[in-house]
Amino acid sequence: MLELAGIIILGILAQWVAWKFKIPAILPLILIGLLVGPIAAEFLSEDGSKWIEPIWNGEKGLFPGEGLYYFVSLAISIVLFEGGLTLKRSEIKNVGPVITKLITLGSAITFFGAGLVAHFIFKLGWELSFLFAGLIIVTGPTVITPILRNIPLKKDISTVLKWEGILIDPIGALVAVLVFEFISVGGGGGFTKTALIEFGKILLFGTTFGFTFAHALAYAINKKLIPHYLLNVVSLSTVLLVFVESELFAHESGLLAVVVMGMVLGNGKLSNLKELLYFKESLSVLLISILFILLAANIDIEDLMLLYTWKTAALFAVVVFVIRPIAVFASTRNSKLKFNEKLFISWVGPRGIVAAGIASLFGSKLLKQGVEGAEYITPLVFMIVLGTVLLNATTARLFARLVGVFLKSSDAILFVGASDPARLIAEYLRDKGKRIILIDSNKTFVQQALDSDLEAIRADVYDDELTDNIELNDVGYLIAMTGSDAVNNHVLKNFSKDFGEHGAYKLASSVQLLESTDEDREWFFTPKDDYINLSEAYRENPNINEVKIENEEEYNNILELLSREEKSVPLFVEKGEGIYLISEFEKIGAGKEELMLSYLGKNIGETYKSNSKV
């Protein structure tokens, strides 16, 4: 009981440490597992036993007999199902040629390159060498995101790394599963007719079960045949059913079936997909926390000693410093990425949870089958995972500075709220050369923004996932422009630190405009206008006008004139290459000569000229 409780407590503690210090969770999880497992047995325990003993002498420990094998199999099936849910056909079409090449050409280069290196350095058989290569293809988003979260990068770089991690996870898992299944059905003895037949059965039953049950579950959910409170647990039980049933018909086809099932559901018209994803994500966090402590603890000191050789360093160096750059540069040839950007993408390629988890599962299975050299699979993959995570977590920020991709100024602007006036203002700033991102929970607003060639994300500001979006790393200005004062206040309170490096502003409510002091107004998007005034100004005159200002007197007269106009809202002051909100401009105390003032509403150019002559 103490060991079971300890695994859960230590696992969640590791997840918290990872969140607190913004490092990949896999790092503290594996280190804790090694500490309570082989390290404790060798150096800390008086009787030479592990503090957490997953399996011992085959029949003792937390998971005696086949218990650990069954638990790992089921846990990996759930993790891979979640990975399949995130793989969308539309994303593959729209992410661009660079990412498409990375997950195809880049994966092929990694697969064949790492397979050759493993074969010639460690003298592994061809089948095991390519199994190792298939396992290290993946670069998971849960590993990359914490590393890049605090490195301000151009959007192109962040997008490539993010989507490569998301799309390649299930693809790499599929490659590893298929290679392993070929080894299993062939008994490690080569490409026999029987192996090919069994391999075909695995593909047939894996894809058939996954495809069929995915459509059945989607039909049941969309037709409300499952009550809402049972939705998540029924989905979970269906995943386990698919895995087990597929295994019964074709041994080793279960993992393929759950990945296919996740891909079909993720690309279907499932009304509760987001809710299902949240549940599976929470479950995956718990399972991963338990899984990796168990797997790391199950490694023996003898397994680690297998890596105590120059061959390990040579394999790591070739995989990380030769094969990864070749794959990236080949995939980004003739792209718009600069040389230093390609170099940075080549440097950041940490392997993740799927690689380590499946390696442990497959390694133990092949050892039971007596495959020669199988004892190398788990420790070698763990070495690549731990080494790449440590390397990138400690050096990515420094390397970004060295190669010149570290943005010195985060000047992108994040609009919370994508209403009609917000989109108009965003288009104006975009045409001035600014990077603008709009987020809104309203599907229609987001689609209208996308139709206007604006960057837009459908998101709920009450979700923590917004700060995990590495494509927002270059945001330095935050503007809350929703019609809800509660939402605007929440945005400034919770996201100013992450996205408001140079300024965080909001639309004030009517009450706040009346009761606020001049100091309070520094936080307002416009000093004297709320959401209603902004919307009415847009409805009457959906245009942004500009007027040149040559001295401070003209500046003050223009603002006074705009304040008398019921449906005109002053927005920005352009001075040199800088564009400032009115409140921001007043705060920095810049000189009020040779300016361009922009405003929403009726064109007052002629009115101002006539008044100035009086």
C-alpha positions as CSV (number, residue, x, y, z in Angstrom):
1,M,0.0,0.0,0.0
2,L,2.8,2.4,0.9
3,E,4.5,1.8,-2.5
4,L,1.3,2.4,-4.5
5,A,0.5,5.6,-2.6
6,G,4.1,6.7,-2.9
7,I,4.1,6.3,-6.7
8,I,1.1,8.5,-7.1
9,I,2.3,11.1,-4.6
10,L,5.8,11.3,-6.1
11,G,4.3,11.3,-9.7
12,I,2.0,14.3,-9.0
13,L,4.9,16.0,-7.1
14,A,7.1,15.6,-10.2
15,Q,4.3,17.1,-12.3
16,W,4.1,20.1,-10.0
17,V,7.9,20.6,-10.0
18,A,7.8,20.5,-13.8
19,W,5.1,23.1,-13.9
20,K,6.7,25.3,-11.3
21,F,10.2,25.3,-12.9
22,K,8.8,25.1,-16.5
23,I,10.6,22.0,-17.4
24,P,9.3,18.8,-19.2
25,A,7.6,16.5,-16.6
26,I,9.4,13.5,-18.0
27,L,12.7,14.8,-16.5
28,P,11.7,14.7,-12.8
29,L,9.6,11.6,-13.4
30,I,12.5,9.5,-14.8
31,L,14.9,10.9,-12.2
32,I,12.6,10.0,-9.3
33,G,12.1,6.6,-10.8
34,L,15.8,6.0,-11.1
35,L,16.3,7.3,-7.5
36,V,13.8,5.0,-5.9
37,G,14.7,2.1,-8.2
38,P,18.3,1.2,-9.3
39,I,20.1,4.0,-7.4
40,A,18.3,3.1,-4.1
41,A,19.1,-0.5,-4.6
42,E,22.8,0.1,-5.3
43,F,23.7,3.0,-3.0
44,L,20.9,3.7,-0.4
45,S,19.3,0.5,0.6
46,E,21.0,-1.6,3.3
47,D,19.7,-4.9,1.9
48,G,20.1,-4.0,-1.8
49,S,16.4,-3.8,-2.5
50,K,14.6,-1.0,-4.4
51,W,12.4,1.4,-2.5
52,I,9.8,0.8,-5.2
53,E,9.9,-2.7,-6.7
54,P,7.6,-3.0,-9.8
55,I,8.6,-6.7,-10.3
56,W,11.2,-8.9,-8.7
57,N,12.2,-12.5,-9.6
58,G,9.1,-12.6,-11.9
59,E,6.7,-13.3,-9.1
60,K,7.2,-10.6,-6.5
61,G,6.8,-6.8,-6.3
62,L,3.9,-4.5,-7.1
63,F,3.1,-6.2,-10.4
64,P,4.1,-9.9,-10.1
65,G,4.0,-12.1,-13.1
66,E,2.5,-10.4,-16.2
67,G,1.0,-7.6,-14.1
68,L,3.5,-4.9,-15.1
69,Y,3.2,-5.9,-18.8
70,Y,-0.6,-5.6,-18.7
71,F,-0.6,-2.3,-16.9
72,V,2.0,-0.8,-19.2
73,S,0.1,-2.0,-22.3
74,L,-3.2,-0.6,-21.2
75,A,-1.7,2.7,-20.0
76,I,0.2,3.2,-23.3
77,S,-3.0,2.4,-25.2
78,I,-4.8,5.3,-23.5
79,V,-1.9,7.7,-24.0
80,L,-1.7,6.8,-27.7
81,F,-5.5,7.1,-28.1
82,E,-5.2,10.7,-26.8
83,G,-2.3,11.3,-29.3
84,G,-4.5,10.0,-32.1
85,L,-7.3,12.4,-31.1
86,T,-5.0,15.4,-31.7
87,L,-4.0,14.4,-35.2
88,K,-6.2,16.3,-37.7
89,R,-6.2,16.0,-41.5
90,S,-6.9,19.7,-41.8
91,E,-3.7,20.4,-39.8
92,I,-1.6,18.3,-42.2
93,K,-3.0,20.3,-45.1
94,N,-2.5,23.7,-43.6
95,V,0.7,23.6,-41.6
96,G,2.8,24.2,-44.6
97,P,5.4,22.3,-46.6
98,V,8.1,22.6,-44.0
99,I,6.2,20.7,-41.3
100,T,4.8,18.2,-43.8
101,K,8.4,17.4,-44.9
102,L,9.6,17.2,-41.4
103,I,7.0,14.5,-40.5
104,T,7.6,12.6,-43.7
105,L,11.1,13.1,-45.2
106,G,12.5,14.1,-41.8
107,S,11.1,11.0,-40.1
108,A,12.4,8.8,-42.9
109,I,15.9,10.3,-42.6
110,T,15.8,9.8,-38.8
111,F,14.5,6.3,-39.1
112,F,17.0,5.0,-41.6
113,G,19.9,7.1,-40.2
114,A,19.4,6.0,-36.6
115,G,18.8,2.4,-37.6
116,L,22.2,2.3,-39.5
117,V,24.0,4.0,-36.6
118,A,22.6,1.6,-34.0
119,H,23.4,-1.4,-36.1
120,F,27.0,-0.5,-36.7
121,I,27.9,1.0,-33.3
122,F,26.1,-1.5,-31.0
123,K,26.1,-4.4,-33.5
124,L,22.3,-4.8,-33.0
125,G,20.3,-6.9,-35.5
126,W,18.7,-4.9,-38.3
127,E,15.2,-5.5,-36.8
128,L,16.2,-4.2,-33.3
129,S,18.2,-1.3,-34.9
130,F,15.2,-0.1,-36.8
131,L,12.9,-0.6,-33.8
132,F,15.2,1.8,-31.8
133,A,15.1,4.2,-34.8
134,G,11.3,4.1,-34.9
135,L,11.1,4.8,-31.2
136,I,13.2,8.0,-31.4
137,I,11.4,9.6,-34.3
138,V,8.9,11.3,-32.0
139,T,9.4,14.7,-30.4
140,G,6.3,15.2,-28.2
141,P,4.6,18.5,-27.6
142,T,4.5,17.9,-23.8
143,V,8.3,18.0,-23.9
144,I,8.9,20.9,-26.3
145,T,6.3,23.3,-24.9
146,P,7.9,23.8,-21.5
147,I,11.3,24.3,-23.1
148,L,10.1,26.9,-25.5
149,R,7.5,28.6,-23.3
150,N,9.8,31.3,-22.1
151,I,11.9,31.7,-25.2
152,P,10.6,34.6,-27.4
153,L,10.8,33.3,-30.9
154,K,9.4,34.2,-34.3
155,K,6.1,32.6,-34.9
156,D,7.4,30.5,-37.8
157,I,10.0,28.8,-35.6
158,S,7.5,28.1,-32.8
159,T,4.9,26.8,-35.2
160,V,7.3,24.4,-36.8
161,L,8.4,22.9,-33.5
162,K,4.9,22.8,-32.0
163,W,3.2,21.1,-35.0
164,E,6.1,18.7,-35.6
165,G,5.7,17.5,-32.1
166,I,1.9,17.1,-32.3
167,L,1.8,15.4,-35.7
168,I,4.9,13.2,-35.4
169,D,3.9,11.7,-32.0
170,P,1.2,9.2,-33.3
171,I,3.1,8.8,-36.6
172,G,6.3,7.7,-34.8
173,A,4.3,5.5,-32.5
174,L,2.7,3.8,-35.5
175,V,6.1,3.2,-37.1
176,A,7.5,1.7,-33.9
177,V,4.4,-0.5,-33.4
178,L,4.6,-1.8,-37.0
179,V,8.3,-2.6,-36.7
180,F,7.8,-4.3,-33.4
181,E,4.9,-6.3,-34.7
182,F,7.0,-7.4,-37.7
183,I,9.8,-8.5,-35.3
184,S,7.3,-10.4,-33.1
185,V,5.5,-12.3,-35.9
186,G,8.8,-13.1,-37.5
187,G,10.4,-14.3,-34.3
188,G,13.4,-12.1,-35.1
189,G,14.4,-14.5,-37.8
190,G,13.8,-12.4,-40.9
191,F,11.2,-11.5,-43.5
192,T,9.4,-14.8,-43.8
193,K,6.1,-15.5,-45.6
194,T,4.5,-16.3,-42.2
195,A,5.7,-13.0,-40.8
196,L,4.2,-11.1,-43.8
197,I,0.9,-12.8,-43.4
198,E,0.7,-12.1,-39.6
199,F,1.8,-8.5,-40.3
200,G,-1.0,-8.1,-42.7
201,K,-3.5,-9.5,-40.1
202,I,-2.2,-7.0,-37.6
203,L,-2.8,-4.1,-40.1
204,L,-6.2,-5.5,-41.1
205,F,-7.6,-6.1,-37.6
206,G,-5.9,-3.0,-36.0
207,T,-7.3,-0.6,-38.6
208,T,-10.7,-2.4,-38.8
209,F,-11.4,-2.5,-35.1
210,G,-10.2,1.1,-34.6
211,F,-12.2,2.5,-37.5
212,T,-15.4,0.5,-36.7
213,F,-15.5,1.2,-32.9
214,A,-14.7,4.9,-33.5
215,H,-17.7,5.4,-35.7
216,A,-19.9,3.4,-33.3
217,L,-18.8,5.5,-30.3
218,A,-19.2,8.8,-32.3
219,Y,-22.8,7.7,-33.4
220,A,-23.7,6.8,-29.8
221,I,-22.4,10.2,-28.5
222,N,-24.0,12.3,-31.2
223,K,-27.3,10.5,-30.9
224,K,-27.3,11.1,-27.1
225,L,-27.4,7.3,-26.4
226,I,-24.9,7.9,-23.6
227,P,-25.8,10.2,-20.7
228,H,-23.5,13.1,-20.2
229,Y,-22.2,11.9,-16.8
230,L,-21.1,8.6,-18.3
231,L,-19.6,10.0,-21.5
232,N,-15.9,9.9,-20.3
233,V,-16.0,6.6,-18.6
234,V,-17.8,4.9,-21.5
235,S,-15.2,6.3,-23.9
236,L,-12.4,5.0,-21.7
237,S,-14.0,1.6,-21.4
238,T,-14.5,1.5,-25.2
239,V,-10.8,2.3,-25.8
240,L,-9.8,-0.6,-23.5
241,L,-12.4,-2.9,-25.2
242,V,-11.0,-2.1,-28.6
243,F,-7.4,-2.7,-27.4
244,V,-8.3,-6.1,-25.8
245,E,-10.6,-7.3,-28.7
246,S,-8.1,-6.4,-31.3
247,E,-5.3,-8.2,-29.4
248,L,-7.5,-11.4,-29.3
249,F,-8.0,-11.4,-33.0
250,A,-4.4,-10.5,-33.9
251,H,-1.7,-10.4,-31.3
252,E,0.1,-7.0,-31.0
253,S,-2.6,-5.2,-33.1
254,G,-4.1,-3.4,-30.0
255,L,-1.9,-0.3,-30.1
256,L,-2.5,0.2,-33.8
257,A,-6.3,-0.1,-33.2
258,V,-6.4,2.6,-30.5
259,V,-4.3,5.1,-32.5
260,V,-6.6,4.6,-35.5
261,M,-9.6,4.9,-33.3
262,G,-8.3,8.2,-31.9
263,M,-7.5,9.6,-35.4
264,V,-11.0,8.7,-36.7
265,L,-12.7,10.3,-33.7
266,G,-10.5,13.4,-33.8
267,N,-11.3,14.0,-37.5
268,G,-15.0,13.2,-37.2
269,K,-18.0,15.4,-36.2
270,L,-18.0,14.6,-32.5
271,S,-20.0,17.2,-30.5
272,N,-18.1,16.5,-27.2
273,L,-14.6,16.1,-28.6
274,K,-13.1,18.9,-26.5
275,E,-14.6,17.5,-23.3
276,L,-13.3,14.1,-24.2
277,L,-9.8,15.5,-24.8
278,Y,-9.8,17.2,-21.4
279,F,-10.7,14.0,-19.6
280,K,-8.1,11.9,-21.5
281,E,-5.5,14.6,-20.9
282,S,-6.1,14.4,-17.1
283,L,-6.1,10.6,-17.2
284,S,-2.9,10.6,-19.3
285,V,-1.2,12.9,-16.7
286,L,-2.0,10.5,-13.9
287,L,-1.0,7.4,-15.9
288,I,2.2,8.9,-17.2
289,S,3.1,10.0,-13.7
290,I,2.7,6.4,-12.5
291,L,4.1,4.8,-15.6
292,F,7.4,6.5,-15.8
293,I,8.3,6.2,-12.1
294,L,7.5,2.4,-12.5
295,L,9.4,2.0,-15.7
296,A,12.5,3.9,-14.5
297,A,12.4,2.1,-11.2
298,N,12.1,-1.3,-13.0
299,I,15.5,-0.7,-14.7
300,D,18.3,-2.6,-13.0
301,I,21.8,-1.2,-12.4
302,E,23.0,-3.8,-14.9
303,D,20.9,-2.2,-17.6
304,L,22.4,1.2,-16.9
305,M,25.9,-0.3,-17.0
306,L,25.2,-1.4,-20.6
307,L,25.3,2.3,-21.4
308,Y,28.7,2.8,-19.6
309,T,30.7,2.8,-22.9
310,W,32.0,5.2,-25.5
311,K,29.4,3.7,-27.9
312,T,26.6,5.3,-26.0
313,A,28.1,8.8,-26.4
314,A,28.8,8.1,-30.0
315,L,25.3,7.0,-30.7
316,F,23.8,10.1,-28.9
317,A,26.2,12.5,-30.7
318,V,25.4,11.1,-34.1
319,V,21.6,11.0,-33.5
320,V,21.4,14.6,-32.0
321,F,24.2,16.5,-33.8
322,V,24.3,14.8,-37.2
323,I,21.0,13.0,-38.1
324,R,18.6,15.6,-36.6
325,P,20.3,18.5,-38.5
326,I,20.4,16.5,-41.7
327,A,16.7,15.8,-41.4
328,V,15.8,19.4,-40.6
329,F,17.9,21.0,-43.3
330,A,16.7,18.5,-45.9
331,S,13.1,19.2,-44.9
332,T,13.5,23.0,-44.9
333,R,15.3,23.2,-48.2
334,N,13.9,26.1,-50.4
335,S,11.8,27.3,-47.5
336,K,11.6,30.9,-46.2
337,L,13.4,29.9,-43.0
338,K,16.8,31.5,-42.6
339,F,20.0,29.5,-41.9
340,N,20.0,30.4,-38.2
341,E,16.4,29.4,-37.8
342,K,17.0,26.0,-39.3
343,L,20.0,25.6,-37.0
344,F,17.8,26.3,-33.9
345,I,15.1,23.9,-35.1
346,S,17.9,21.3,-35.5
347,W,19.1,21.9,-32.0
348,V,15.7,21.5,-30.4
349,G,14.5,17.9,-30.8
350,P,13.8,16.4,-27.3
351,R,12.3,12.9,-27.4
352,G,9.2,12.4,-25.2
353,I,6.9,10.3,-23.2
354,V,5.6,8.1,-26.1
355,A,9.2,7.0,-27.0
356,A,10.2,6.1,-23.4
357,G,6.9,4.3,-22.7
358,I,6.7,2.2,-25.8
359,A,10.4,1.4,-25.5
360,S,9.9,-0.1,-22.0
361,L,6.9,-2.1,-23.2
362,F,8.5,-3.4,-26.3
363,G,11.8,-4.1,-24.6
364,S,10.2,-6.2,-21.9
365,K,8.2,-8.1,-24.5
366,L,11.2,-8.9,-26.7
367,L,13.2,-10.0,-23.7
368,K,10.5,-12.5,-22.9
369,Q,10.6,-13.7,-26.5
370,G,14.4,-14.2,-26.1
371,V,15.3,-11.8,-29.0
372,E,19.1,-11.3,-29.0
373,G,20.1,-7.7,-28.1
374,A,16.6,-6.8,-26.7
375,E,18.2,-5.8,-23.4
376,Y,19.6,-2.7,-25.1
377,I,16.3,-1.2,-26.4
378,T,14.9,0.2,-23.1
379,P,18.1,1.7,-21.7
380,L,19.2,3.1,-25.1
381,V,15.9,4.9,-25.7
382,F,15.8,6.2,-22.1
383,M,19.3,7.5,-22.7
384,I,18.2,9.4,-25.8
385,V,15.1,10.7,-24.0
386,L,16.8,11.9,-20.9
387,G,19.8,13.2,-22.8
388,T,17.9,15.3,-25.3
389,V,15.5,16.7,-22.6
390,L,18.5,17.7,-20.4
391,L,20.4,19.2,-23.3
392,N,17.5,21.2,-24.7
393,A,16.1,22.2,-21.3
394,T,19.4,23.7,-20.2
395,T,20.7,25.1,-23.5
396,A,17.8,26.1,-25.7
397,R,17.6,29.7,-24.4
398,L,21.3,30.2,-24.6
399,F,21.5,28.6,-28.1
400,A,18.7,30.9,-29.3
401,R,20.8,33.9,-28.3
402,L,23.9,32.5,-29.9
403,V,22.4,31.9,-33.3
404,G,20.4,35.1,-33.2
405,V,16.8,33.8,-33.2
406,F,16.0,35.1,-29.7
407,L,13.6,38.1,-30.0
408,K,15.0,41.1,-28.2
409,S,11.6,42.8,-28.2
410,S,8.3,41.0,-28.0
411,D,6.0,43.4,-29.8
412,A,3.2,41.2,-31.1
413,I,-0.3,42.3,-29.9
414,L,-2.9,39.9,-28.4
415,F,-6.5,41.0,-28.6
416,V,-8.9,39.2,-26.3
417,G,-12.2,39.6,-28.1
418,A,-12.8,39.4,-31.9
419,S,-15.9,41.5,-32.3
420,D,-16.5,43.7,-35.4
421,P,-14.6,46.8,-34.0
422,A,-11.8,44.6,-32.6
423,R,-11.3,43.0,-36.0
424,L,-11.3,46.4,-37.8
425,I,-8.6,47.7,-35.3
426,A,-6.6,44.5,-35.7
427,E,-6.6,44.9,-39.5
428,Y,-5.5,48.5,-39.2
429,L,-2.5,47.5,-37.0
430,R,-1.7,44.5,-39.2
431,D,-1.5,46.8,-42.2
432,K,1.0,48.9,-40.2
433,G,3.3,45.9,-40.0
434,K,2.3,44.6,-36.5
435,R,1.7,41.0,-35.7
436,I,-1.8,40.7,-34.3
437,I,-3.5,37.7,-32.7
438,L,-7.2,37.6,-31.7
439,I,-8.7,35.1,-29.4
440,D,-12.4,34.6,-28.7
441,S,-14.7,31.8,-27.6
442,N,-17.2,32.8,-30.2
443,K,-16.8,30.5,-33.2
444,T,-18.4,32.9,-35.6
445,F,-16.1,35.8,-34.6
446,V,-13.0,33.6,-34.9
447,Q,-14.0,32.4,-38.4
448,Q,-14.7,36.0,-39.5
449,A,-11.3,37.0,-38.3
450,L,-9.7,34.1,-40.2
451,D,-11.7,35.1,-43.4
452,S,-10.1,38.6,-43.1
453,D,-6.6,37.0,-43.1
454,L,-6.1,37.7,-39.4
455,E,-4.5,35.3,-36.9
456,A,-7.3,34.0,-34.7
457,I,-7.6,31.3,-32.0
458,R,-10.8,30.0,-30.6
459,A,-10.0,29.7,-26.9
460,D,-11.6,30.2,-23.4
461,V,-9.6,32.7,-21.3
462,Y,-10.6,30.7,-18.2
463,D,-8.5,27.8,-19.4
464,D,-4.8,27.6,-18.4
465,E,-3.8,26.2,-21.8
466,L,-3.6,29.7,-23.3
467,T,-0.2,30.3,-21.6
468,D,1.1,27.0,-23.0
469,N,0.7,28.2,-26.6
470,I,4.3,28.6,-27.7
471,E,3.2,30.5,-30.8
472,L,2.3,33.4,-28.5
473,N,5.9,33.8,-27.2
474,D,6.5,37.0,-29.1
475,V,3.4,38.7,-27.6
476,G,4.3,41.8,-25.6
477,Y,1.0,43.8,-25.6
478,L,-2.3,42.6,-24.2
479,I,-5.6,44.3,-25.0
480,A,-8.9,42.9,-23.5
481,M,-11.8,44.1,-25.8
482,T,-14.7,41.9,-24.9
483,G,-18.2,43.2,-23.9
484,S,-17.8,41.7,-20.4
485,D,-16.0,43.7,-17.8
486,A,-15.6,40.5,-15.7
487,V,-13.8,38.8,-18.6
488,N,-11.6,41.9,-19.3
489,N,-10.6,42.1,-15.6
490,H,-9.8,38.4,-15.5
491,V,-7.6,38.7,-18.6
492,L,-5.6,41.5,-17.2
493,K,-5.3,39.9,-13.8
494,N,-4.2,36.5,-15.1
495,F,-2.4,37.1,-18.4
496,S,-0.6,40.5,-17.9
497,K,2.5,38.8,-16.7
498,D,2.7,36.4,-19.7
499,F,1.5,38.7,-22.5
500,G,1.7,42.2,-21.2
501,E,5.5,42.8,-21.1
502,H,5.1,46.3,-22.7
503,G,1.6,47.0,-21.7
504,A,-1.8,45.5,-20.7
505,Y,-5.0,47.4,-21.4
506,K,-8.7,46.8,-21.4
507,L,-12.0,48.4,-22.3
508,A,-13.5,50.0,-19.2
509,S,-17.1,49.6,-18.1
510,S,-19.4,52.6,-18.0
511,V,-19.2,52.6,-14.2
512,Q,-15.4,52.5,-14.2
513,L,-15.2,55.4,-16.6
514,L,-17.3,57.5,-14.1
515,E,-15.5,56.4,-10.9
516,S,-11.9,55.9,-12.1
517,T,-9.0,58.3,-11.5
518,D,-6.6,59.5,-14.1
519,E,-4.1,56.9,-12.9
520,D,-6.7,54.2,-13.3
521,R,-7.4,55.3,-16.9
522,E,-3.8,54.4,-17.9
523,W,-5.0,50.8,-18.0
524,F,-8.0,51.6,-20.3
525,F,-7.9,51.0,-24.1
526,T,-9.5,54.4,-24.6
527,P,-9.6,56.9,-21.7
528,K,-13.2,57.9,-22.2
529,D,-15.0,55.1,-24.1
530,D,-16.5,51.8,-23.1
531,Y,-17.6,48.8,-25.2
532,I,-20.9,50.4,-26.0
533,N,-19.4,53.6,-27.3
534,L,-16.9,51.7,-29.4
535,S,-19.6,49.5,-30.9
536,E,-21.9,52.4,-31.7
537,A,-18.9,54.3,-33.3
538,Y,-18.2,51.3,-35.5
539,R,-21.8,50.8,-36.4
540,E,-22.2,54.5,-37.6
541,N,-18.8,54.8,-39.3
542,P,-16.9,51.5,-39.6
543,N,-13.7,53.3,-40.7
544,I,-10.4,54.3,-39.0
545,N,-9.3,57.7,-40.1
546,E,-6.0,59.5,-39.6
547,V,-5.1,63.1,-39.1
548,K,-1.6,64.7,-39.0
549,I,-0.6,66.8,-36.0
550,E,2.2,69.3,-36.0
551,N,2.2,70.6,-32.5
552,E,0.9,70.0,-29.0
553,E,-2.0,72.6,-29.4
554,E,-3.3,70.7,-32.4
555,Y,-3.0,67.4,-30.5
556,N,-5.1,68.8,-27.6
557,N,-7.7,70.3,-30.0
558,I,-8.1,67.1,-31.9
559,L,-8.8,65.1,-28.7
560,E,-11.2,67.7,-27.4
561,L,-13.1,67.7,-30.7
562,L,-13.2,63.9,-30.8
563,S,-14.6,63.9,-27.2
564,R,-17.5,66.2,-28.4
565,E,-18.3,63.8,-31.2
566,E,-20.7,61.2,-29.8
567,K,-19.6,58.4,-32.1
568,S,-15.9,59.0,-32.6
569,V,-13.2,57.1,-30.6
570,P,-9.5,58.1,-30.5
571,L,-7.3,55.0,-30.9
572,F,-3.6,55.4,-31.6
573,V,-0.8,57.9,-31.9
574,E,1.9,57.1,-34.5
575,K,5.2,58.8,-33.9
576,G,8.1,57.7,-36.1
577,E,8.0,53.9,-36.2
578,G,6.1,53.6,-32.9
579,I,2.4,53.2,-32.6
580,Y,0.9,53.9,-29.1
581,L,-2.5,53.8,-27.5
582,I,-3.6,57.2,-26.3
583,S,-3.2,56.2,-22.7
584,E,0.2,54.7,-23.4
585,F,1.3,57.8,-25.3
586,E,0.3,60.1,-22.5
587,K,2.0,57.9,-19.9
588,I,5.4,57.8,-21.7
589,G,5.3,61.6,-22.1
590,A,6.5,61.7,-25.7
591,G,6.6,65.0,-27.5
592,K,3.4,66.0,-29.2
593,E,4.7,67.2,-32.6
594,E,4.8,65.6,-36.0
595,L,2.3,62.9,-35.1
596,M,-0.4,60.9,-36.8
597,L,-3.5,60.3,-34.7
598,S,-6.0,57.6,-35.7
599,Y,-9.6,57.4,-34.6
600,L,-12.7,55.3,-35.3
601,G,-15.8,57.1,-36.5
602,K,-16.7,60.1,-38.6
603,N,-14.0,61.8,-40.5
604,I,-13.4,65.2,-38.8
605,G,-10.6,66.4,-41.0
606,E,-12.7,69.1,-42.6
607,T,-14.4,70.1,-39.3
608,Y,-11.1,70.4,-37.6
609,K,-9.6,72.7,-40.3
610,S,-12.6,75.0,-40.2
611,N,-12.5,75.2,-36.4
612,S,-8.8,76.0,-36.4
613,K,-9.3,79.0,-38.6
614,V,-11.7,80.6,-36.2
